[in-house]
Amino acid sequence: MKLYHGSNRRITEVDLSFSRHYKDFGAGFYLTPDYARAVRMATRCAELEQIGLPEVNSFFFNRKQCVAHLKIKEFRHNDWEWAKFVMMCRDKSCAPPFAHDYDVVIGPVADSSVDPVIEEYRDEYGQDYLAPENLHILAARLRYSGAPYIQYCFCTKHSLNFLFPD
């Protein structure tokens, strides 16, 4: 499978030290199978950083070859389990950041206004914010407003051994 990463520079070797915490699936190297989305992310990155030019980096990932070697978590839908995972990974009040033990996490992108939505949800549901019946509500609020996008987050150095630059 071909995956893309939008950036403000050419990436020949992935360095996880550049990854940031408090993203949808935590710190890691994020990619998408959607080339157009990668172009938008590259443009956004170059504009935000004010350095470099938009660059779409392509990689190959053969999931079938690594299934016995990597711990992969896949969220197929914006369901309560996905919403809980995103909320835990994005919780900036948690120091150190929430840690999971997956090598790769695959699933939908949350809406860009995630942080205030999660804060409002937690205030609204108080101690019951982790109840699955309430997390369904959060999942609906976190859905990306446009076409659904899937993201792949390579979270460990080990996982990068199965990702090959194009």
C-alpha positions, 0 to 999 in steps of 0.5 A, a space after each residue: 500500500 502506498 502512503 503519503 506524508 505531507 511536510 515542508 521538507 523531503 524525508 528520506 529517513 523518519 526520525 520519531 524525535 520530531 513527532 509531537 504528543 497529544 495528536 489523535 493517536 499520540 506521538 508518531 509518524 502520520 501518513 495517509 493513503 489519500 494523496 490530496 490530503 497529503 498535499 493539503 497537509 504539506 501546504 499547511 505545514 509549510 505555511 505554519 512553519 514558514 520554512 521550506 516548500 510543500 513536499 509530499 513524501 511517499 512510502 510503501 507499507 505491506 501490512 500483510 508481511 508485518 502482521 506477526 511482527 507488529 502490534 497494530 490497532 485499527 479503528 474502522 469507524 468513529 465509534 466510542 472506542 475510537 473516541 476514547 482513544 483519541 480523547 486519551 491521546 489528546 489529553 494535555 492535562 495528562 503529564 506524561 502523555 497517555 502511552 499505549 503499546 501499539 506499533 501502528 495505529 490506523 483509523 479516522 482523523 478527528 475534526 480539527 477542533 478536537 481539544 475544545 470539543 473534548 473539554 466541553 464533553 468532559 465538563 458536560 459528562 463529569 465522572 461519566 465521561 468514560 462510559 461507552 454510552 456517553 462516548 458515542 456522543 463524543 464520537 459523533 462530535 469528533 467526526 471530521 466534517 468533510 470526507 472521512 480520512 484515514 490516518 496511519 500512525 507509526 508509533 515505534 522505531 520498530 514499526 519504521 522497519 516496515 515502512 519503505 520510502 518510495 
